[in-house]
């Protein structure tokens, strides 16, 4: 019962909080614009087109000014967006405005935080979150959704001793832009997952509730079994696994007739120190089950 109430509450927050913030921002803009328009209400009502509205709709001039406020807000936001997107001078003006705002003590840090949030959320060319991956984090046997953000710099790849690496952002639920971990992992430790960036973000902000097409436990067993690391080095790892399984004795069963159950025997082939990826663990465990079935 507690889990049901908790999940319902989190889902409600995921829906209500963005709506409340959006409404609050627009109410603030509306009141600010209405206050300025009210100072020039007589001049606005005297405009040729606007002067006909009170007579046609049978409303007071104050109502006309009040109704004009959201129109002005929408037009201003749309106009600023068009200027920024269509001209490099608009982008430079925004950068200069950002610079000025950041220099204001107290306000600058808050403005910069929200500015970065908007850059991540509103980026249309998907340069921030390119694709969704799955990594073993924060400990063995636990998997976390990560977003590929950029190419790993050469200086980091050289220091780590890996030619191919991923730079991923592992967000914290339920707000993926307020906190998380930036990790640099070799390609062999990163697994592909059939999930779009939008689906990944929805899974984070709803704490997994909005993972449509999946069971209550998140990723289905079929999806976990189908996960695989990057293509580079996969053939070598598969060859090494086949050689290892063919040359080493089966430590799980021990000597014939010793009576030990497989679960009671230690198998160093699936020790994380010897296995290269979580996908190897799944593949080897599945192969062992098949061998036991064939032998029975």
Secondary structure as the mmCIF struct_conf table of DSSP 4:
data_model
#
loop_
_struct_conf.conf_type_id
_struct_conf.id
_struct_conf.beg_label_comp_id
_struct_conf.beg_label_asym_id
_struct_conf.beg_label_seq_id
_struct_conf.end_label_comp_id
_struct_conf.end_label_asym_id
_struct_conf.end_label_seq_id
HELX_RH_AL_P HELX_RH_AL_P1 UNK A 2 UNK A 39
TURN_TY1_P TURN_TY1_P1 UNK A 40 UNK A 40
HELX_RH_AL_P HELX_RH_AL_P2 UNK A 41 UNK A 45
TURN_TY1_P TURN_TY1_P2 UNK A 46 UNK A 46
BEND BEND1 UNK A 47 UNK A 47
TURN_TY1_P TURN_TY1_P3 UNK A 48 UNK A 49
HELX_RH_AL_P HELX_RH_AL_P3 UNK A 50 UNK A 57
TURN_TY1_P TURN_TY1_P4 UNK A 58 UNK A 58
HELX_RH_AL_P HELX_RH_AL_P4 UNK A 61 UNK A 86
HELX_RH_AL_P HELX_RH_AL_P5 UNK A 88 UNK A 102
TURN_TY1_P TURN_TY1_P5 UNK A 103 UNK A 103
BEND BEND2 UNK A 104 UNK A 104
TURN_TY1_P TURN_TY1_P6 UNK A 105 UNK A 106
HELX_RH_AL_P HELX_RH_AL_P6 UNK A 107 UNK A 122
BEND BEND3 UNK A 124 UNK A 125
BEND BEND4 UNK A 127 UNK A 128
STRN STRN1 UNK A 132 UNK A 136
BEND BEND5 UNK A 138 UNK A 139
TURN_TY1_P TURN_TY1_P7 UNK A 140 UNK A 141
STRN STRN2 UNK A 143 UNK A 151
HELX_LH_PP_P HELX_LH_PP_P1 UNK A 152 UNK A 153
HELX_RH_AL_P HELX_RH_AL_P7 UNK A 154 UNK A 160
TURN_TY1_P TURN_TY1_P8 UNK A 161 UNK A 161
BEND BEND6 UNK A 163 UNK A 164
STRN STRN3 UNK A 165 UNK A 171
HELX_LH_PP_P HELX_LH_PP_P2 UNK A 172 UNK A 172
TURN_TY1_P TURN_TY1_P9 UNK A 173 UNK A 174
TURN_TY1_P TURN_TY1_P10 UNK A 176 UNK A 178
STRN STRN4 UNK A 180 UNK A 186
HELX_RH_3T_P HELX_RH_3T_P1 UNK A 187 UNK A 189
STRN STRN5 UNK A 190 UNK A 192
BEND BEND7 UNK A 194 UNK A 194
HELX_RH_AL_P HELX_RH_AL_P8 UNK A 197 UNK A 205
TURN_TY1_P TURN_TY1_P11 UNK A 206 UNK A 210
TURN_TY1_P TURN_TY1_P12 UNK A 212 UNK A 213
BEND BEND8 UNK A 214 UNK A 214
STRN STRN6 UNK A 215 UNK A 215
TURN_TY1_P TURN_TY1_P13 UNK A 216 UNK A 217
STRN STRN7 UNK A 218 UNK A 218
BEND BEND9 UNK A 219 UNK A 219
HELX_RH_AL_P HELX_RH_AL_P9 UNK A 221 UNK A 226
STRN STRN8 UNK A 229 UNK A 229
BEND BEND10 UNK A 231 UNK A 231
TURN_TY1_P TURN_TY1_P14 UNK A 232 UNK A 233
HELX_RH_AL_P HELX_RH_AL_P10 UNK A 234 UNK A 247
BEND BEND11 UNK A 248 UNK A 248
TURN_TY1_P TURN_TY1_P15 UNK A 251 UNK A 253
BEND BEND12 UNK A 255 UNK A 255
TURN_TY1_P TURN_TY1_P16 UNK A 256 UNK A 257
HELX_RH_3T_P HELX_RH_3T_P2 UNK A 262 UNK A 264
BEND BEND13 UNK A 265 UNK A 265
HELX_RH_3T_P HELX_RH_3T_P3 UNK A 268 UNK A 270
TURN_TY1_P TURN_TY1_P17 UNK A 272 UNK A 274
BEND BEND14 UNK A 277 UNK A 277
HELX_RH_AL_P HELX_RH_AL_P11 UNK A 278 UNK A 295
#
